[in-house]
Amino acid sequence: MLVRMTLRARLLILPLAPALALSLAGCPTDPVPEDDAGPRPDGLVVDAALGDVPTYTGDVRPILAEHCTGCHVTGGIAPFALDSYALAQSFGARIVETTQARIMPPFLADNSGSCNTYVDARWLEDAELATLAAWVAGGMPEGDPAIPPPDPMHPPTLDPSEIATTLDIGEDWTPPTTSPDSYRCFVVDMSAVGDQFVTGYEVVPGDPRVVHHVILYEPQDADAAAAVMTADAEDPAQGYPCNGGVGASAYPVALWAPGSGAQHFPTGTGVRVGGWPAVIQIHYNITGSGTHADRTRIHLRAGTGVRPAVITSIADPAALRLAPRMSSVSQVIDQPVPTDARVYGIFPHMHQRGVSVRAELLRGGAGAPECMTELPRWDFNWQLGYYYENPIDVARGDSVRVTCTFDTTTESDVVTWGEGTADEMCIVFFYVTGAP
Ligand code: HEC
């Protein structure tokens, strides 16, 4: 065991810290002579003389267990499992490619530090990326089969005493088999929250094989609430189909993807929910395991005496006109900040043509833009929310610039704003409180 750990510690990413890598390779606690360790074309330092390649049981399985098998497990949402040596081996090259490209685990915001960092970011550490790459480059050895598998991850849950109310889609819903992806909206009663503020939530997917992600939307006003109730009433089946948005002005209160446990809003803050019903939008995906009946629930934590947060948005629907046949066409929105505020989190939303999205802050409304959030590779399938590790204070007179970039190569007409798949959106929601 001790030997394994020494070997593992010697795997360093050279481009990041060449001096550190060399000095550790020759440090006194390490008996290997300096010339045994050398840089490889892929930038890793591997001790070839000792056959010093990471192993599945010793090095790779713990990484997959921590970051991947919450979804890549039999009965999970991912299209294949990664929980055995044979499976990990057969996907080896793709594991390296998708982790290095930051496609997997799914977390679209750049968390490198060049444009802020996020709470619970699902980015692998550089050392973990290096271990996966070195394992594949080194022929994917199994390692000692006697090493016990790591304990399965258990995402945090809400204590039953914390749960103010549980939202329930009412009856089982079985996603249709006509397409792999479907979006269904269910109207839910929020009255039990009363005068309290929602301070956290826990989404409990009914059947994890089909629930890809879940968003709880709060209608913007009474008219929007009436619109979702009409949509619900017009569809004879339970809920109504809702491919892009929920069919009315609404903002996301709770966001969930597989593997996320109970979420708490930033400490001491909470969201007031209106006196009308809300909407649970569920993205179902049946690729992995066929369709199954689902009965998803959301536990809400609520309280009083918190700083009220609002979920505000930047969008300019009327101005969204995307020229067709363009591989890159953007909408840029400059929005003056009306009042001093603290921005805790961000949730961008586009449809399938989205390529990237960025939010920037212009202090005093001018000057060099400061990066707030950058999603360099938009993926409609992963509608996620991102909370800053360090919230951003903005002042009245500042301006926030949102840039959504789209690909319209396959379109023959101008694309405009709308709810359907033929339409587009560029909207960024922010979780905001007043200035502290
Ligand atoms: C939150 C759930 C989730 C987590 C966590 C996750 N995946 Fe995935 N993965 C998926 C889904 C769903 C797909 C199918 C494609 C999609 O929807 O993006 C997928 C697809 C893939 C693919 C195939 C994509 C391709 O282009 O070949 C690979 C490889 C992969 N995941 C590897 C990983 C690895 C390695 C990890 C951990 C480091 C990981 N995934 C973590 C859900 C997840």
Residues whose N, C-alpha, C, O or C-beta is under 5 A from the ligand:
A	BS01	HEC	H67 C68 C71 I77 A78 P79 R94 I95 T98 M104 P105 P106 A257 P258 G259 N381
